[in-house]
Amino acid sequence: MASQLKLAIIGDPHLAIPQGADDPYIDCDPGLKLHPQSKLLFEAAIAAINAEPGVDAVLLLGDMTRDSELFNHKAAAELLTQLKVPHYVMLGNHDCLRERRAGVTYPNSPRLDREGYVEFWHGRGLPQLSSSYKVELPGEVDLVVLDTNFTLRELVEHGLEASQQDHGFITPERLDWLDAQLAETRQRGRLPLVAAHHSVMDQSPAERHGHPLLSIFGFWQVHKSGLLRLVLGKYAVPVVLSGHLHIQSVNEMRDGGAALTNIVTSALVSYPHGWAVLTVEDFAIRYESRSLAQYLPAGFIEDSRRRASEGIGALIRRELTNHPMLGKYADIVGEMVERSGWWTRLCDGTLAGFSVDPGLLPKSPLPRLVCAQAAQVLGEYGTWKTERADPNKLEIWL
């Protein structure tokens, strides 16, 4: 089959440039996001893409910066000038003004909201003065980029809480815009690919109502995503590309004869620090994740895997500490999750068939019972992923 389009994909760079030799603000999400190494990772991804033959364009899936600091946007724009092919950017939740816990936000540092983001990136990877846009790519392909974010002001306008600042939303106006863009693409006989920072369908069992991990991982998917999928199905959109989750993941839904595949590319700033290639051919779309290991210092990926496990253990401890029933077991559950390898396998897309090693369960009866229940929840992920395609290497027939 002849290749019509070769698109390189970078997920969530979260670029963070240190402000001084000892920056007390930069390492604000230890383990889970390697902000202090984000420039190194960004440069490695650019080098890898420039070395990849036949790339037509690069898509960055949002969250360009740590927390939309202007100095980080400027640094990202400068780094992207090194790419040998056109690049396209999209708005992520970290590219808007957002609330942070005390001691994290850089004092007196300008930060961009959506309007400032659009003004800054227009002509630097944003082809129009809008955070939602359509661009023609080689191979008779149209890339339709849909903004799924709400600013803090929009959250207030819709009666929502600031705590939902990382969630994805779709409005009737955005749906109408998407419908019009896809209609025009199909009328011209072109193939639509859609990109949205937030996922558009389940990427885990935790996204169902009542799941014990819903409060931690339930913000991944666009709210009312079923309405969005109706529009996508109407025009037989084959693929939606997403970031945001910091994991390598895929899911597929069918509406009659048409199938919609939502591919989530893992974050550049987080383990496993990869990127991806999507190729459109005559009768198929092929997707493959790529490692940056050869462009990074020896042992970098392995060290990051360890730090990611420690980071998720700390997160679980923090979330459970104030739980009325589970608070006293926060440490032992966090340690079990950390040592199980569950999080890193979820991140790198190898979780299929996962189950917690029984040897990690404590010996004492009550703590063992609590950890066994937690292990069962984690095992659900392994079963869920087993029932889906390999998110690191996909073939989607058109």
N, C-alpha and C positions, 0 to 999 in steps of 0.2 A: 504494500500500500504506500502511496505517495504521501509524504508529510505536507500538510497545508499550513499548519501553524505550530510553532514551538514556543510555549509561554513558560517563563521561569516565574516561580512563586516564592515570595518571602512572607512568612507569618510573624507578626508582632515583634518588631525589632526592639521597642522600648529603649531607644537610645538615650543614654545618660552620660553626659560629659562631666567629669569631676570639676568642682569649683575649688581649686586650691589643692595643695598636697595632701591635706587631711580634711576631706569633705565629710562632715557629720550627717549629711542628709542623703547621700547617694545610695547607701545599702539599706533600703527601706523595706525590702521583701526578701530577707536572707534565705538563700537556698532555692526558693521557688523562681526567683528572677535574678539573674546575674548582672545587675545594673553596672557594677564596677567594670565588668568585662564586655559590656554591650558594644563598645566601639570596636574592640578586637573582633567580635563576632560579626558585626556589620561589615567590616573590611574583608573578613574571610568569605562571607557570602558574595560580596561583589567580585572578589577574585575568582571564586568558583564559577560564577555565572559568566564572567568574561572568558573563562577557559572552556566553557561548554560550547561546542560547535552548533551553529544553526539556530541560535536563540533569536526570536523575532522581537520580543518585548518582555518586560518584567512587570509583575503585579505585586504590590505590597498591600497586605490584607488589613491594614489599620494598626493603631497603637504605635505610631511612628516613634513617639518619645515616652519618657518616663511618666510625666504628668503634664504634657503640653507646654513645657517651658519654652519660651522663645529661643533661648540660647541653644537648646537641644534641637529645635526645628531647623535653625540655621546650620548646625553641624550636620544634621541628616541630609539637608539639601546639598551641602558641599560634597559630602561623601558620594551621593548619588550621581554627581557629575562624572564620576569615574566609570560609570556603566557605558558600554559600547553600543547599547541599543536603547530605544525609548522605554521609559518606565511610567507606571500609573499608580497613583496613591489613592487611598480611601480613608475616610474618617473612622476612627475607633473611639471607644469610650474614654481612653486615656489621651485623646486629642481634643478633649473638651475640658472646660473648667470643672473641677470636681472637688468634693470635700475629702480631706485626708485627716488622719489622726494627728494630734499635736506633735510637733517636733519633726515632721516629715517634709512639709512644703517649704521650698526655698523662700526666705523672707525677701521682700522687695524685688522679686524677680517677675517680670511680665510673663503671663501665661495666655495662650490663645484659646478662645472659645470657637464655636463653629465658624462665625463670620470672619474672625481673624485668621483661622486656619485656611479658609477658602481664599481669602485675599493673599495670604503668604504663598500658598502652594500653586496658585494659578500660574500656569506657564512653567512650573517646576515639576510637573507630574500630574497636575490637575488640569485637564484640557478645557474645562469650562468654569465659569464663576458659579459653581454649584457643587455641593457635596454628593449629589446624585447625578450621574452623567452616563452617556453612551459614547463609545469610541469604536471606530472600525479598525479591525485587525486583519492581517493577511489571512488568506484561505476562506474568504467570504464569511468571516466570523465577526459578530458584534459583541463586544464586552459591555454589559450593562451593570454599572456599579450603583448599588442601592444603599443609601444612608439609613441605618437601623438604630441610630442613637437619639436620645433625648438629652438636651442640655438641662442644667439645673432649673433654668427658667421654664422650660417646657414641662418638666416634671410638676412644677407648681401649677402651671396652667391646666394640666390634666388631672389635678387632685392626687398626685402621687408623692411619695416620700423621697427625700434625698438619698436614703439607703438603697434606692433602686437605680442609682446613677450608672451602674454597670450593666443593667438589663437592656435588652433589645426591644424596640417598639416599632410598630408600623401604623401609619395613619391612613384614613381613606384617601387623602390627597396623594400620599406616596404610592398607594396601590393604583390609583388612577394614572399617575405618571408612568408607573411600571407597565401597566396595561398598554398605554399608548406607545411606549418605546418598543415593546415586544411585538405589537401588532405591525408597526412599521418595518421592523426587522424581518418578520416572516413575509410580509407583502413584497419585500424586495428579494426574497429567496435566499436570505442569509441565515446563518446558524447563530442563535443566541446563547451566550454564556453569561451567567449572572454571578456577581460577587456581592456578598453582604458580610459585614464584620461578624455579626452574631449568626449562629447556626439556625437553620430553618426547619429542622426536625430533630427528634431525640438522638442524642449521641451517648446515652447512658440510661440504665434503668432508674436512676435517681430522679429523673424528670417527671415521673408520674406522681400524682397527688397522694400524699400520705407516706411517701418513702422517707426513711429516717435520715437520709443524706440530702433531702431536698433543700434544706435551708443553706447548705454549704455549696452544692453544685447545681441548684435549680435555676440559676440566672443565665445559663448558657444560651438558651433558645429564645428567639423572638417571641414576645407575647402575641397571642392570637395568630400563631404561625400558620394555622390551617387556612386562614383567609389568604395569606400570601401564597401558599402552595396551590390554591385554586387558580390564581392568576398564572403561576408558573406552569401548571398543568394544561391550562387553556391553550398555551402556545408551545406545548411539548418541549419545554426547556430541559435539556438532558442533565445539566450539571449546575449546581450552585457551589461556589468556592467560599469558604469561611475561615476565619481565624478565631481569636478571642479565647478559646478554650485552653490553649497551651498544650494540647494533646494531638496525636495523630489519630484521626478517627474518620469513619465513613458510615453512612446509613443510606438506605434506598427505600422509596415508597412507590407503589404503583397505583395509578388511577386509570382503570381499564387497561388499555394496551400500552399506555405511555408510562415510562419509568422516570422518576426524578432521583438523582443521586446528589447527596450533600457531602462534599469532601471538606474536611477540616485539616488544615496544615498546622503542624505544631509551631510553637513560638521560637523565633531565632534566639531570644534572650534566655530561654529555659531549656533544660534537658529535653530532647537529645540534640538540640542546636542544628537542625537540618534545614533544608529548603526543598523545593520540589520542581518537577518538570511536568507540564501538561502538553500533550501533543494531540492535535486534531488531524486525523487522517481521513481518507475517503469514506470509510464506513465505520470508524471507531474513534473514540477518545481514549487515550492512554495516559495514566498518571503514575508517577514514580517519585517517591521521596529520595532525597540524596543526603549523604552525611558530609559534614564539614571537617571530619577528623584530620584529613591530610593537610588542611589549611590552618590547623590549630596546634598549639604546643603539645608535645607528647604527654599523655595522661590527662589531658583537659577533660575529655568526655567522661572518663571513668570517675574523675574527681567530682564532676558536676552531678553524675548519677548519685553518688553518695550524699552530696549536699542537698539534692532534691528530696531524697528519702528523709533526711533530717528535717527539712523544711515542712514536709507534709506531716511528720510526726508532731512538730511544734504547733502546726495549725490545728490538728485534731485535739491536742491537749488544751489549746486556748478555747476552742469551741465547746469542749465538754466540761471545762472547769466549773462553770456556773450552772451546769445542768442539775436540776433538783435531785435526780436519782443516780445519774452517772458521774457526777462531779468527782467523787472520791476514787473513781476508777480511771480518771483522765490519763494519768501517767502510764498505767499498764496497757491501756488500749492504744495510746499514742505510740508506745514502744513497739507493740505488736505490728501496727500498721507500718511503722518505719522499717522494721526488719523484714517484713513480708515481701517487699519489692513490688507491692501492688501499684503504688503511684508511678514509679518509673516505667513499669510495663504498660500502664495506661498511657503515659506520655509518649512512649516510642512505638505504640501500636502493636505490641506483642502480647497483649493481655489474654488473648483467646486461650481457653482451657485453664485459666488461673484458679488456684485454690490455695488457701493459707496452709502452710506446713503445720500439722498438729503439734509438732515439737515446739512451736512458738507460744503455745497456750500455757498460762501459768498453772502451777500444780494445785494451789488452794482452790477448793470447790466453787465458792461464789465468784471470785475473780475469773476463774476458768469459764464459768457459765457466761459471764458478761462478754468475755473475749470471744467465746465460741459464737455468740450471737452476732458480734461485730464481724467475725470471720465469715459468717454466712452471708452477710450483706456484701462483703467484698467479693465473695465467690459468685454472687449474682452477676457481677460485672464480667467475670470470666466466661460465664455461660452466655451472657448477652453478646459479648464480642465474638464468641465461637460461632454464633448464628449469622454473622455478617461477614462481608468480604474483607480481605486483607487491606487495611487502609494505607499500606506502604506501596502497593503495586496493584493497580486497577486497570481493567479493560472494559469500556462501556460501549456497547454496539449501538450505532445510530440507525 
